[in-house]
Structure formats: structure tokens, C-alpha cells
Amino acid sequence: VWRPWGENKALQVVDQILEGTCDNDEVLRCIHIGLLCVQEDASSRPKMSNVVAMLENSSLILPSILPPALSSWKIRIFSLGAQASTTISGPGSELG
């Protein structure tokens, strides 16, 4: 979602089934709030009470978003008692 958001194409991530059934501004606001919830620095993430307030009150100005923490993922593979892990690049890894 981060990449389309940064390219002003965030509505492209919305399922086509929902097209025309919701207000685009509300959808963009929900995406914005979701991206705030995955900020790299946990202290920059909103508390759940603030998330609820942001969702309920569209006149609240939302904070700016920094690139999300999901730039790479660590995957653990368990097989018959053996354990291995690997790090793979995910969406947004080229931003860091």
C-alpha cells in the first residue's frame, strides 16, 4: 500500500467489488490511518483510542506518514524439528 500511496494511487489497492460503494475520501483516510499504525518508530504510531477518534471524526487532521516498518520480513521455516530463517525484501525495501 505504501508504494501506491506515495504515487497518489492509493485507491488502486481497493477491491474492485467495493468500487462505487464507498466514499473515496473515507477510503483514503482509512488507508492513511492504517499506514500510521505501521510506522517504524512505535512511539510515532497512534494509540487505539486515537485511531478510533481519527475514524470517527473526519475533521481531525491526520499526522504525516513516514515509510512503514515493513521494508523486510524475517520468515522462519519449521520442518520436522529443524529450523531455518531467511530475510526477504518486501514492498518498500527500496525506500530505505
mmCIF file as gemmi writes it, N, C-alpha and C atoms, coordinates in Angstrom:
data_model
loop_
_atom_site.group_PDB
_atom_site.id
_atom_site.type_symbol
_atom_site.label_atom_id
_atom_site.label_alt_id
_atom_site.label_comp_id
_atom_site.label_asym_id
_atom_site.label_entity_id
_atom_site.label_seq_id
_atom_site.pdbx_PDB_ins_code
_atom_site.Cartn_x
_atom_site.Cartn_y
_atom_site.Cartn_z
_atom_site.occupancy
_atom_site.B_iso_or_equiv
_atom_site.pdbx_formal_charge
_atom_site.auth_seq_id
_atom_site.auth_asym_id
_atom_site.pdbx_PDB_model_num
ATOM 1 N N . VAL Axp A 1 ? 0.831 -1.192 0 1 0 ? 1 A 1
ATOM 2 C CA . VAL Axp A 1 ? 0 0 0 1 0 ? 1 A 1
ATOM 3 C C . VAL Axp A 1 ? 0.873 1.253 0 1 0 ? 1 A 1
ATOM 4 N N . TRP Axp A 2 ? 2.052 1.137 0.622 1 0 ? 2 A 1
ATOM 5 C CA . TRP Axp A 2 ? 2.908 2.322 0.716 1 0 ? 2 A 1
ATOM 6 C C . TRP Axp A 2 ? 3.27 2.871 -0.66 1 0 ? 2 A 1
ATOM 7 N N . ARG Axp A 3 ? 3.653 1.989 -1.579 1 0 ? 3 A 1
ATOM 8 C CA . ARG Axp A 3 ? 4.08 2.451 -2.905 1 0 ? 3 A 1
ATOM 9 C C . ARG Axp A 3 ? 2.957 3.198 -3.627 1 0 ? 3 A 1
ATOM 10 N N . PRO Axp A 4 ? 1.745 2.621 -3.751 1 0 ? 4 A 1
ATOM 11 C CA . PRO Axp A 4 ? 0.676 3.376 -4.408 1 0 ? 4 A 1
ATOM 12 C C . PRO Axp A 4 ? 0.325 4.664 -3.658 1 0 ? 4 A 1
ATOM 13 N N . TRP Axp A 5 ? 0.413 4.64 -2.332 1 0 ? 5 A 1
ATOM 14 C CA . TRP Axp A 5 ? 0.133 5.85 -1.558 1 0 ? 5 A 1
ATOM 15 C C . TRP Axp A 5 ? 1.101 6.962 -1.967 1 0 ? 5 A 1
ATOM 16 N N . GLY Axp A 6 ? 2.379 6.636 -2.032 1 0 ? 6 A 1
ATOM 17 C CA . GLY Axp A 6 ? 3.392 7.622 -2.394 1 0 ? 6 A 1
ATOM 18 C C . GLY Axp A 6 ? 3.27 8.121 -3.823 1 0 ? 6 A 1
ATOM 19 N N . GLU Axp A 7 ? 2.607 7.335 -4.659 1 0 ? 7 A 1
ATOM 20 C CA . GLU Axp A 7 ? 2.399 7.714 -6.06 1 0 ? 7 A 1
ATOM 21 C C . GLU Axp A 7 ? 1.011 8.322 -6.282 1 0 ? 7 A 1
ATOM 22 N N . ASN Axp A 8 ? 0.314 8.66 -5.2 1 0 ? 8 A 1
ATOM 23 C CA . ASN Axp A 8 ? -1.057 9.194 -5.264 1 0 ? 8 A 1
ATOM 24 C C . ASN Axp A 8 ? -2.001 8.263 -6.019 1 0 ? 8 A 1
ATOM 25 N N . LYS Axp A 9 ? -1.81 6.959 -5.836 1 0 ? 9 A 1
ATOM 26 C CA . LYS Axp A 9 ? -2.638 5.947 -6.488 1 0 ? 9 A 1
ATOM 27 C C . LYS Axp A 9 ? -3.2 4.962 -5.467 1 0 ? 9 A 1
ATOM 28 N N . ALA Axp A 10 ? -3.394 5.412 -4.24 1 0 ? 10 A 1
ATOM 29 C CA . ALA Axp A 10 ? -3.807 4.513 -3.163 1 0 ? 10 A 1
ATOM 30 C C . ALA Axp A 10 ? -5.147 3.845 -3.43 1 0 ? 10 A 1
ATOM 31 N N . LEU Axp A 11 ? -6.029 4.487 -4.164 1 0 ? 11 A 1
ATOM 32 C CA . LEU Axp A 11 ? -7.33 3.879 -4.429 1 0 ? 11 A 1
ATOM 33 C C . LEU Axp A 11 ? -7.219 2.631 -5.293 1 0 ? 11 A 1
ATOM 34 N N . GLN Axp A 12 ? -6.082 2.434 -5.938 1 0 ? 12 A 1
ATOM 35 C CA . GLN Axp A 12 ? -5.885 1.245 -6.758 1 0 ? 12 A 1
ATOM 36 C C . GLN Axp A 12 ? -5.804 -0.035 -5.916 1 0 ? 12 A 1
ATOM 37 N N . VAL Axp A 13 ? -5.565 0.091 -4.626 1 0 ? 13 A 1
ATOM 38 C CA . VAL Axp A 13 ? -5.464 -1.1 -3.773 1 0 ? 13 A 1
ATOM 39 C C . VAL Axp A 13 ? -6.827 -1.562 -3.264 1 0 ? 13 A 1
ATOM 40 N N . VAL Axp A 14 ? -7.86 -0.782 -3.512 1 0 ? 14 A 1
ATOM 41 C CA . VAL Axp A 14 ? -9.197 -1.124 -3.039 1 0 ? 14 A 1
ATOM 42 C C . VAL Axp A 14 ? -9.792 -2.192 -3.964 1 0 ? 14 A 1
ATOM 43 N N . ASP Axp A 15 ? -10.391 -3.201 -3.364 1 0 ? 15 A 1
ATOM 44 C CA . ASP Axp A 15 ? -11.023 -4.28 -4.129 1 0 ? 15 A 1
ATOM 45 C C . ASP Axp A 15 ? -12.072 -3.686 -5.074 1 0 ? 15 A 1
ATOM 46 N N . GLN Axp A 16 ? -12.063 -4.121 -6.315 1 0 ? 16 A 1
ATOM 47 C CA . GLN Axp A 16 ? -12.978 -3.601 -7.319 1 0 ? 16 A 1
ATOM 48 C C . GLN Axp A 16 ? -14.439 -3.836 -6.961 1 0 ? 16 A 1
ATOM 49 N N . ILE Axp A 17 ? -14.706 -4.844 -6.152 1 0 ? 17 A 1
ATOM 50 C CA . ILE Axp A 17 ? -16.083 -5.113 -5.711 1 0 ? 17 A 1
ATOM 51 C C . ILE Axp A 17 ? -16.641 -3.919 -4.941 1 0 ? 17 A 1
ATOM 52 N N . LEU Axp A 18 ? -15.767 -3.194 -4.25 1 0 ? 18 A 1
ATOM 53 C CA . LEU Axp A 18 ? -16.202 -2.051 -3.447 1 0 ? 18 A 1
ATOM 54 C C . LEU Axp A 18 ? -16.315 -0.758 -4.253 1 0 ? 18 A 1
ATOM 55 N N . GLU Axp A 19 ? -15.829 -0.782 -5.476 1 0 ? 19 A 1
ATOM 56 C CA . GLU Axp A 19 ? -15.825 0.42 -6.303 1 0 ? 19 A 1
ATOM 57 C C . GLU Axp A 19 ? -17.24 0.986 -6.433 1 0 ? 19 A 1
ATOM 58 N N . GLY Axp A 20 ? -17.369 2.268 -6.137 1 0 ? 20 A 1
ATOM 59 C CA . GLY Axp A 20 ? -18.655 2.944 -6.233 1 0 ? 20 A 1
ATOM 60 C C . GLY Axp A 20 ? -19.551 2.769 -5.025 1 0 ? 20 A 1
ATOM 61 N N . THR Axp A 21 ? -19.129 1.964 -4.049 1 0 ? 21 A 1
ATOM 62 C CA . THR Axp A 21 ? -19.97 1.735 -2.87 1 0 ? 21 A 1
ATOM 63 C C . THR Axp A 21 ? -19.514 2.524 -1.654 1 0 ? 21 A 1
ATOM 64 N N . CYS Axp A 22 ? -18.357 3.171 -1.746 1 0 ? 22 A 1
ATOM 65 C CA . CYS Axp A 22 ? -17.852 3.941 -0.608 1 0 ? 22 A 1
ATOM 66 C C . CYS Axp A 22 ? -17.275 5.264 -1.089 1 0 ? 22 A 1
ATOM 67 N N . ASP Axp A 23 ? -17.182 6.171 -0.167 1 0 ? 23 A 1
ATOM 68 C CA . ASP Axp A 23 ? -16.644 7.498 -0.444 1 0 ? 23 A 1
ATOM 69 C C . ASP Axp A 23 ? -15.119 7.422 -0.546 1 0 ? 23 A 1
ATOM 70 N N . ASN Axp A 24 ? -14.557 7.88 -1.641 1 0 ? 24 A 1
ATOM 71 C CA . ASN Axp A 24 ? -13.108 7.807 -1.852 1 0 ? 24 A 1
ATOM 72 C C . ASN Axp A 24 ? -12.319 8.528 -0.778 1 0 ? 24 A 1
ATOM 73 N N . ASP Axp A 25 ? -12.828 9.664 -0.292 1 0 ? 25 A 1
ATOM 74 C CA . ASP Axp A 25 ? -12.118 10.391 0.769 1 0 ? 25 A 1
ATOM 75 C C . ASP Axp A 25 ? -12.052 9.566 2.052 1 0 ? 25 A 1
ATOM 76 N N . GLU Axp A 26 ? -13.136 8.843 2.349 1 0 ? 26 A 1
ATOM 77 C CA . GLU Axp A 26 ? -13.141 7.993 3.543 1 0 ? 26 A 1
ATOM 78 C C . GLU Axp A 26 ? -12.172 6.823 3.374 1 0 ? 26 A 1
ATOM 79 N N . VAL Axp A 27 ? -12.129 6.257 2.181 1 0 ? 27 A 1
ATOM 80 C CA . VAL Axp A 27 ? -11.204 5.154 1.909 1 0 ? 27 A 1
ATOM 81 C C . VAL Axp A 27 ? -9.769 5.638 2.076 1 0 ? 27 A 1
ATOM 82 N N . LEU Axp A 28 ? -9.452 6.784 1.506 1 0 ? 28 A 1
ATOM 83 C CA . LEU Axp A 28 ? -8.095 7.334 1.619 1 0 ? 28 A 1
ATOM 84 C C . LEU Axp A 28 ? -7.746 7.633 3.07 1 0 ? 28 A 1
ATOM 85 N N . ARG Axp A 29 ? -8.706 8.098 3.829 1 0 ? 29 A 1
ATOM 86 C CA . ARG Axp A 29 ? -8.473 8.372 5.25 1 0 ? 29 A 1
ATOM 87 C C . ARG Axp A 29 ? -8.164 7.062 5.999 1 0 ? 29 A 1
ATOM 88 N N . CYS Axp A 30 ? -8.899 6.008 5.69 1 0 ? 30 A 1
ATOM 89 C CA . CYS Axp A 30 ? -8.648 4.711 6.339 1 0 ? 30 A 1
ATOM 90 C C . CYS Axp A 30 ? -7.268 4.177 5.975 1 0 ? 30 A 1
ATOM 91 N N . ILE Axp A 31 ? -6.874 4.32 4.72 1 0 ? 31 A 1
ATOM 92 C CA . ILE Axp A 31 ? -5.537 3.891 4.312 1 0 ? 31 A 1
ATOM 93 C C . ILE Axp A 31 ? -4.477 4.705 5.037 1 0 ? 31 A 1
ATOM 94 N N . HIS Axp A 32 ? -4.677 6.016 5.122 1 0 ? 32 A 1
ATOM 95 C CA . HIS Axp A 32 ? -3.739 6.907 5.827 1 0 ? 32 A 1
ATOM 96 C C . HIS Axp A 32 ? -3.581 6.446 7.277 1 0 ? 32 A 1
ATOM 97 N N . ILE Axp A 33 ? -4.707 6.196 7.938 1 0 ? 33 A 1
ATOM 98 C CA . ILE Axp A 33 ? -4.662 5.763 9.341 1 0 ? 33 A 1
ATOM 99 C C . ILE Axp A 33 ? -3.956 4.411 9.458 1 0 ? 33 A 1
ATOM 100 N N . GLY Axp A 34 ? -4.227 3.509 8.542 1 0 ? 34 A 1
ATOM 101 C CA . GLY Axp A 34 ? -3.553 2.211 8.55 1 0 ? 34 A 1
ATOM 102 C C . GLY Axp A 34 ? -2.048 2.354 8.417 1 0 ? 34 A 1
ATOM 103 N N . LEU Axp A 35 ? -1.61 3.248 7.542 1 0 ? 35 A 1
ATOM 104 C CA . LEU Axp A 35 ? -0.175 3.469 7.378 1 0 ? 35 A 1
ATOM 105 C C . LEU Axp A 35 ? 0.442 4.113 8.617 1 0 ? 35 A 1
ATOM 106 N N . LEU Axp A 36 ? -0.322 4.932 9.32 1 0 ? 36 A 1
ATOM 107 C CA . LEU Axp A 36 ? 0.175 5.492 10.582 1 0 ? 36 A 1
ATOM 108 C C . LEU Axp A 36 ? 0.425 4.38 11.605 1 0 ? 36 A 1
ATOM 109 N N . CYS Axp A 37 ? -0.359 3.322 11.536 1 0 ? 37 A 1
ATOM 110 C CA . CYS Axp A 37 ? -0.266 2.231 12.506 1 0 ? 37 A 1
ATOM 111 C C . CYS Axp A 37 ? 0.939 1.322 12.276 1 0 ? 37 A 1
ATOM 112 N N . VAL Axp A 38 ? 1.64 1.475 11.171 1 0 ? 38 A 1
ATOM 113 C CA . VAL Axp A 38 ? 2.82 0.649 10.903 1 0 ? 38 A 1
ATOM 114 C C . VAL Axp A 38 ? 4.08 1.49 10.791 1 0 ? 38 A 1
ATOM 115 N N . GLN Axp A 39 ? 4.087 2.623 11.469 1 0 ? 39 A 1
ATOM 116 C CA . GLN Axp A 39 ? 5.271 3.469 11.471 1 0 ? 39 A 1
ATOM 117 C C . GLN Axp A 39 ? 6.462 2.732 12.067 1 0 ? 39 A 1
ATOM 118 N N . GLU Axp A 40 ? 7.637 2.983 11.546 1 0 ? 40 A 1
ATOM 119 C CA . GLU Axp A 40 ? 8.875 2.337 12.007 1 0 ? 40 A 1
ATOM 120 C C . GLU Axp A 40 ? 9.06 2.516 13.515 1 0 ? 40 A 1
ATOM 121 N N . ASP Axp A 41 ? 8.917 3.747 13.976 1 0 ? 41 A 1
ATOM 122 C CA . ASP Axp A 41 ? 9.092 4.076 15.389 1 0 ? 41 A 1
ATOM 123 C C . ASP Axp A 41 ? 7.76 3.878 16.113 1 0 ? 41 A 1
ATOM 124 N N . ALA Axp A 42 ? 7.715 2.933 17.017 1 0 ? 42 A 1
ATOM 125 C CA . ALA Axp A 42 ? 6.468 2.621 17.721 1 0 ? 42 A 1
ATOM 126 C C . ALA Axp A 42 ? 5.87 3.833 18.416 1 0 ? 42 A 1
ATOM 127 N N . SER Axp A 43 ? 6.708 4.752 18.874 1 0 ? 43 A 1
ATOM 128 C CA . SER Axp A 43 ? 6.177 5.938 19.553 1 0 ? 43 A 1
ATOM 129 C C . SER Axp A 43 ? 5.472 6.886 18.583 1 0 ? 43 A 1
ATOM 130 N N . SER Axp A 44 ? 5.676 6.697 17.281 1 0 ? 44 A 1
ATOM 131 C CA . SER Axp A 44 ? 5.001 7.514 16.266 1 0 ? 44 A 1
ATOM 132 C C . SER Axp A 44 ? 3.638 6.94 15.881 1 0 ? 44 A 1
ATOM 133 N N . ARG Axp A 45 ? 3.383 5.7 16.296 1 0 ? 45 A 1
ATOM 134 C CA . ARG Axp A 45 ? 2.114 5.062 15.967 1 0 ? 45 A 1
ATOM 135 C C . ARG Axp A 45 ? 1.019 5.59 16.889 1 0 ? 45 A 1
ATOM 136 N N . PRO Axp A 46 ? -0.179 5.771 16.356 1 0 ? 46 A 1
ATOM 137 C CA . PRO Axp A 46 ? -1.266 6.26 17.218 1 0 ? 46 A 1
ATOM 138 C C . PRO Axp A 46 ? -1.752 5.188 18.184 1 0 ? 46 A 1
ATOM 139 N N . LYS Axp A 47 ? -2.214 5.627 19.331 1 0 ? 47 A 1
ATOM 140 C CA . LYS Axp A 47 ? -2.854 4.716 20.283 1 0 ? 47 A 1
ATOM 141 C C . LYS Axp A 47 ? -4.22 4.349 19.716 1 0 ? 47 A 1
ATOM 142 N N . MET Axp A 48 ? -4.751 3.213 20.132 1 0 ? 48 A 1
ATOM 143 C CA . MET Axp A 48 ? -6.043 2.766 19.595 1 0 ? 48 A 1
ATOM 144 C C . MET Axp A 48 ? -7.145 3.789 19.844 1 0 ? 48 A 1
ATOM 145 N N . SER Axp A 49 ? -7.106 4.452 20.974 1 0 ? 49 A 1
ATOM 146 C CA . SER Axp A 49 ? -8.13 5.475 21.234 1 0 ? 49 A 1
ATOM 147 C C . SER Axp A 49 ? -8.025 6.608 20.209 1 0 ? 49 A 1
ATOM 148 N N . ASN Axp A 50 ? -6.799 6.927 19.792 1 0 ? 50 A 1
ATOM 149 C CA . ASN Axp A 50 ? -6.621 7.952 18.766 1 0 ? 50 A 1
ATOM 150 C C . ASN Axp A 50 ? -7.074 7.457 17.395 1 0 ? 50 A 1
ATOM 151 N N . VAL Axp A 51 ? -6.829 6.176 17.115 1 0 ? 51 A 1
ATOM 152 C CA . VAL Axp A 51 ? -7.293 5.59 15.85 1 0 ? 51 A 1
ATOM 153 C C . VAL Axp A 51 ? -8.815 5.698 15.768 1 0 ? 51 A 1
ATOM 154 N N . VAL Axp A 52 ? -9.481 5.333 16.843 1 0 ? 52 A 1
ATOM 155 C CA . VAL Axp A 52 ? -10.946 5.418 16.873 1 0 ? 52 A 1
ATOM 156 C C . VAL Axp A 52 ? -11.39 6.857 16.655 1 0 ? 52 A 1
ATOM 157 N N . ALA Axp A 53 ? -10.743 7.806 17.332 1 0 ? 53 A 1
ATOM 158 C CA . ALA Axp A 53 ? -11.097 9.219 17.17 1 0 ? 53 A 1
ATOM 159 C C . ALA Axp A 53 ? -10.882 9.681 15.731 1 0 ? 53 A 1
ATOM 160 N N . MET Axp A 54 ? -9.774 9.248 15.101 1 0 ? 54 A 1
ATOM 161 C CA . MET Axp A 54 ? -9.496 9.631 13.718 1 0 ? 54 A 1
ATOM 162 C C . MET Axp A 54 ? -10.546 9.057 12.773 1 0 ? 54 A 1
ATOM 163 N N . LEU Axp A 55 ? -11.006 7.843 13.05 1 0 ? 55 A 1
ATOM 164 C CA . LEU Axp A 55 ? -12.013 7.215 12.203 1 0 ? 55 A 1
ATOM 165 C C . LEU Axp A 55 ? -13.385 7.864 12.394 1 0 ? 55 A 1
ATOM 166 N N . GLU Axp A 56 ? -13.687 8.276 13.615 1 0 ? 56 A 1
ATOM 167 C CA . GLU Axp A 56 ? -14.998 8.848 13.913 1 0 ? 56 A 1
ATOM 168 C C . GLU Axp A 56 ? -15.124 10.317 13.538 1 0 ? 56 A 1
ATOM 169 N N . ASN Axp A 57 ? -14.012 11.037 13.501 1 0 ? 57 A 1
ATOM 170 C CA . ASN Axp A 57 ? -14.065 12.488 13.294 1 0 ? 57 A 1
ATOM 171 C C . ASN Axp A 57 ? -13.23 12.868 12.071 1 0 ? 57 A 1
ATOM 172 N N . SER Axp A 58 ? -13.888 13.041 10.957 1 0 ? 58 A 1
ATOM 173 C CA . SER Axp A 58 ? -13.168 13.341 9.715 1 0 ? 58 A 1
ATOM 174 C C . SER Axp A 58 ? -12.569 14.742 9.693 1 0 ? 58 A 1
ATOM 175 N N . SER Axp A 59 ? -12.92 15.579 10.667 1 0 ? 59 A 1
ATOM 176 C CA . SER Axp A 59 ? -12.333 16.922 10.695 1 0 ? 59 A 1
ATOM 177 C C . SER Axp A 59 ? -10.974 16.943 11.395 1 0 ? 59 A 1
ATOM 178 N N . LEU Axp A 60 ? -10.615 15.848 12.079 1 0 ? 60 A 1
ATOM 179 C CA . LEU Axp A 60 ? -9.29 15.772 12.697 1 0 ? 60 A 1
ATOM 180 C C . LEU Axp A 60 ? -8.229 15.7 11.606 1 0 ? 60 A 1
ATOM 181 N N . ILE Axp A 61 ? -7.195 16.504 11.744 1 0 ? 61 A 1
ATOM 182 C CA . ILE Axp A 61 ? -6.093 16.493 10.783 1 0 ? 61 A 1
ATOM 183 C C . ILE Axp A 61 ? -5.16 15.342 11.142 1 0 ? 61 A 1
ATOM 184 N N . LEU Axp A 62 ? -4.866 14.513 10.152 1 0 ? 62 A 1
ATOM 185 C CA . LEU Axp A 62 ? -4.019 13.348 10.388 1 0 ? 62 A 1
ATOM 186 C C . LEU Axp A 62 ? -2.544 13.719 10.29 1 0 ? 62 A 1
ATOM 187 N N . PRO Axp A 63 ? -1.711 13.101 11.129 1 0 ? 63 A 1
ATOM 188 C CA . PRO Axp A 63 ? -0.267 13.353 11.052 1 0 ? 63 A 1
ATOM 189 C C . PRO Axp A 63 ? 0.315 12.851 9.731 1 0 ? 63 A 1
ATOM 190 N N . SER Axp A 64 ? 1.475 13.379 9.392 1 0 ? 64 A 1
ATOM 191 C CA . SER Axp A 64 ? 2.183 12.91 8.192 1 0 ? 64 A 1
ATOM 192 C C . SER Axp A 64 ? 2.665 11.486 8.401 1 0 ? 64 A 1
ATOM 193 N N . ILE Axp A 65 ? 2.837 10.787 7.289 1 0 ? 65 A 1
ATOM 194 C CA . ILE Axp A 65 ? 3.26 9.395 7.326 1 0 ? 65 A 1
ATOM 195 C C . ILE Axp A 65 ? 4.707 9.279 6.881 1 0 ? 65 A 1
ATOM 196 N N . LEU Axp A 66 ? 5.468 8.487 7.62 1 0 ? 66 A 1
ATOM 197 C CA . LEU Axp A 66 ? 6.826 8.125 7.219 1 0 ? 66 A 1
ATOM 198 C C . LEU Axp A 66 ? 6.769 6.736 6.603 1 0 ? 66 A 1
ATOM 199 N N . PRO Axp A 67 ? 7.778 6.334 5.828 1 0 ? 67 A 1
ATOM 200 C CA . PRO Axp A 67 ? 7.751 4.986 5.255 1 0 ? 67 A 1
ATOM 201 C C . PRO Axp A 67 ? 7.532 3.939 6.351 1 0 ? 67 A 1
ATOM 202 N N . PRO Axp A 68 ? 6.709 2.926 6.068 1 0 ? 68 A 1
ATOM 203 C CA . PRO Axp A 68 ? 6.388 1.927 7.091 1 0 ? 68 A 1
ATOM 204 C C . PRO Axp A 68 ? 7.56 1.024 7.428 1 0 ? 68 A 1
ATOM 205 N N . ALA Axp A 69 ? 7.414 0.334 8.543 1 0 ? 69 A 1
ATOM 206 C CA . ALA Axp A 69 ? 8.457 -0.555 9.042 1 0 ? 69 A 1
ATOM 207 C C . ALA Axp A 69 ? 8.541 -1.851 8.246 1 0 ? 69 A 1
ATOM 208 N N . LEU Axp A 70 ? 7.625 -2.098 7.36 1 0 ? 70 A 1
ATOM 209 C CA . LEU Axp A 70 ? 7.57 -3.375 6.648 1 0 ? 70 A 1
ATOM 210 C C . LEU Axp A 70 ? 8.48 -3.386 5.425 1 0 ? 70 A 1
ATOM 211 N N . SER Axp A 71 ? 9.738 -3.008 5.601 1 0 ? 71 A 1
ATOM 212 C CA . SER Axp A 71 ? 10.645 -2.98 4.464 1 0 ? 71 A 1
ATOM 213 C C . SER Axp A 71 ? 11.297 -4.329 4.21 1 0 ? 71 A 1
ATOM 214 N N . SER Axp A 72 ? 11.332 -5.175 5.218 1 0 ? 72 A 1
ATOM 215 C CA . SER Axp A 72 ? 11.799 -6.546 5.011 1 0 ? 72 A 1
ATOM 216 C C . SER Axp A 72 ? 11.137 -7.428 6.053 1 0 ? 72 A 1
ATOM 217 N N . TRP Axp A 73 ? 11.023 -8.679 5.716 1 0 ? 73 A 1
ATOM 218 C CA . TRP Axp A 73 ? 10.372 -9.615 6.619 1 0 ? 73 A 1
ATOM 219 C C . TRP Axp A 73 ? 11.308 -10.759 6.925 1 0 ? 73 A 1
ATOM 220 N N . LYS Axp A 74 ? 11.242 -11.227 8.131 1 0 ? 74 A 1
ATOM 221 C CA . LYS Axp A 74 ? 12.001 -12.415 8.503 1 0 ? 74 A 1
ATOM 222 C C . LYS Axp A 74 ? 11.022 -13.582 8.533 1 0 ? 74 A 1
ATOM 223 N N . ILE Axp A 75 ? 11.349 -14.584 7.771 1 0 ? 75 A 1
ATOM 224 C CA . ILE Axp A 75 ? 10.484 -15.755 7.674 1 0 ? 75 A 1
ATOM 225 C C . ILE Axp A 75 ? 11.187 -16.935 8.305 1 0 ? 75 A 1
ATOM 226 N N . ARG Axp A 76 ? 10.491 -17.622 9.18 1 0 ? 76 A 1
ATOM 227 C CA . ARG Axp A 76 ? 11.039 -18.828 9.797 1 0 ? 76 A 1
ATOM 228 C C . ARG Axp A 76 ? 10.339 -20.025 9.208 1 0 ? 76 A 1
ATOM 229 N N . ILE Axp A 77 ? 11.109 -20.989 8.837 1 0 ? 77 A 1
ATOM 230 C CA . ILE Axp A 77 ? 10.574 -22.207 8.254 1 0 ? 77 A 1
ATOM 231 C C . ILE Axp A 77 ? 10.863 -23.347 9.225 1 0 ? 77 A 1
ATOM 232 N N . PHE Axp A 78 ? 9.815 -24.036 9.651 1 0 ? 78 A 1
ATOM 233 C CA . PHE Axp A 78 ? 9.958 -25.163 10.559 1 0 ? 78 A 1
ATOM 234 C C . PHE Axp A 78 ? 9.637 -26.433 9.785 1 0 ? 78 A 1
ATOM 235 N N . SER Axp A 79 ? 10.521 -27.386 9.836 1 0 ? 79 A 1
ATOM 236 C CA . SER Axp A 79 ? 10.292 -28.641 9.132 1 0 ? 79 A 1
ATOM 237 C C . SER Axp A 79 ? 10.889 -29.793 9.937 1 0 ? 79 A 1
ATOM 238 N N . LEU Axp A 80 ? 10.046 -30.647 10.432 1 0 ? 80 A 1
ATOM 239 C CA . LEU Axp A 80 ? 10.471 -31.836 11.18 1 0 ? 80 A 1
ATOM 240 C C . LEU Axp A 80 ? 11.5 -31.516 12.263 1 0 ? 80 A 1
ATOM 241 N N . GLY Axp A 81 ? 11.228 -30.483 13.024 1 0 ? 81 A 1
ATOM 242 C CA . GLY Axp A 81 ? 12.104 -30.135 14.132 1 0 ? 81 A 1
ATOM 243 C C . GLY Axp A 81 ? 13.271 -29.249 13.749 1 0 ? 81 A 1
ATOM 244 N N . ALA Axp A 82 ? 13.595 -29.173 12.473 1 0 ? 82 A 1
ATOM 245 C CA . ALA Axp A 82 ? 14.688 -28.287 12.042 1 0 ? 82 A 1
ATOM 246 C C . ALA Axp A 82 ? 14.132 -26.881 11.866 1 0 ? 82 A 1
ATOM 247 N N . GLN Axp A 83 ? 14.969 -25.915 12.096 1 0 ? 83 A 1
ATOM 248 C CA . GLN Axp A 83 ? 14.53 -24.534 11.974 1 0 ? 83 A 1
ATOM 249 C C . GLN Axp A 83 ? 15.513 -23.776 11.095 1 0 ? 83 A 1
ATOM 250 N N . ALA Axp A 84 ? 14.998 -22.986 10.202 1 0 ? 84 A 1
ATOM 251 C CA . ALA Axp A 84 ? 15.827 -22.127 9.354 1 0 ? 84 A 1
ATOM 252 C C . ALA Axp A 84 ? 15.126 -20.79 9.237 1 0 ? 84 A 1
ATOM 253 N N . SER Axp A 85 ? 15.866 -19.744 9.003 1 0 ? 85 A 1
ATOM 254 C CA . SER Axp A 85 ? 15.241 -18.448 8.786 1 0 ? 85 A 1
ATOM 255 C C . SER Axp A 85 ? 15.954 -17.728 7.664 1 0 ? 85 A 1
ATOM 256 N N . THR Axp A 86 ? 15.222 -16.868 7.024 1 0 ? 86 A 1
ATOM 257 C CA . THR Axp A 86 ? 15.779 -16.073 5.949 1 0 ? 86 A 1
ATOM 258 C C . THR Axp A 86 ? 15.086 -14.726 5.929 1 0 ? 86 A 1
ATOM 259 N N . THR Axp A 87 ? 15.754 -13.724 5.466 1 0 ? 87 A 1
ATOM 260 C CA . THR Axp A 87 ? 15.163 -12.397 5.335 1 0 ? 87 A 1
ATOM 261 C C . THR Axp A 87 ? 14.955 -12.126 3.862 1 0 ? 87 A 1
ATOM 262 N N . ILE Axp A 88 ? 13.736 -11.71 3.532 1 0 ? 88 A 1
ATOM 263 C CA . ILE Axp A 88 ? 13.444 -11.367 2.152 1 0 ? 88 A 1
ATOM 264 C C . ILE Axp A 88 ? 13.009 -9.925 2.079 1 0 ? 88 A 1
ATOM 265 N N . SER Axp A 89 ? 13.24 -9.312 0.955 1 0 ? 89 A 1
ATOM 266 C CA . SER Axp A 89 ? 12.804 -7.942 0.766 1 0 ? 89 A 1
ATOM 267 C C . SER Axp A 89 ? 11.321 -7.921 0.473 1 0 ? 89 A 1
ATOM 268 N N . GLY Axp A 90 ? 10.659 -6.958 1.058 1 0 ? 90 A 1
ATOM 269 C CA . GLY Axp A 90 ? 9.244 -6.786 0.8 1 0 ? 90 A 1
ATOM 270 C C . GLY Axp A 90 ? 9 -5.45 0.121 1 0 ? 90 A 1
ATOM 271 N N . PRO Axp A 91 ? 7.748 -5.166 -0.149 1 0 ? 91 A 1
ATOM 272 C CA . PRO Axp A 91 ? 7.408 -3.889 -0.761 1 0 ? 91 A 1
ATOM 273 C C . PRO Axp A 91 ? 7.929 -2.735 0.083 1 0 ? 91 A 1
ATOM 274 N N . GLY Axp A 92 ? 8.54 -1.784 -0.523 1 0 ? 92 A 1
ATOM 275 C CA . GLY Axp A 92 ? 9.057 -0.633 0.19 1 0 ? 92 A 1
ATOM 276 C C . GLY Axp A 92 ? 10.489 -0.75 0.588 1 0 ? 92 A 1
ATOM 277 N N . SER Axp A 93 ? 11.122 -1.912 0.385 1 0 ? 93 A 1
ATOM 278 C CA . SER Axp A 93 ? 12.514 -2.082 0.818 1 0 ? 93 A 1
ATOM 279 C C . SER Axp A 93 ? 13.445 -1.162 0.07 1 0 ? 93 A 1
ATOM 280 N N . GLU Axp A 94 ? 13.059 -0.766 -1.131 1 0 ? 94 A 1
ATOM 281 C CA . GLU Axp A 94 ? 13.928 0.136 -1.899 1 0 ? 94 A 1
ATOM 282 C C . GLU Axp A 94 ? 13.858 1.566 -1.376 1 0 ? 94 A 1
ATOM 283 N N . LEU Axp A 95 ? 12.952 1.822 -0.41 1 0 ? 95 A 1
ATOM 284 C CA . LEU Axp A 95 ? 12.823 3.17 0.134 1 0 ? 95 A 1
ATOM 285 C C . LEU Axp A 95 ? 13.848 3.445 1.211 1 0 ? 95 A 1
ATOM 286 N N . GLY Axp A 96 ? 14.407 2.405 1.809 1 0 ? 96 A 1
ATOM 287 C CA . GLY Axp A 96 ? 15.301 2.586 2.935 1 0 ? 96 A 1
ATOM 288 C C . GLY Axp A 96 ? 16.686 2.567 2.451 1 0 ? 96 A 1
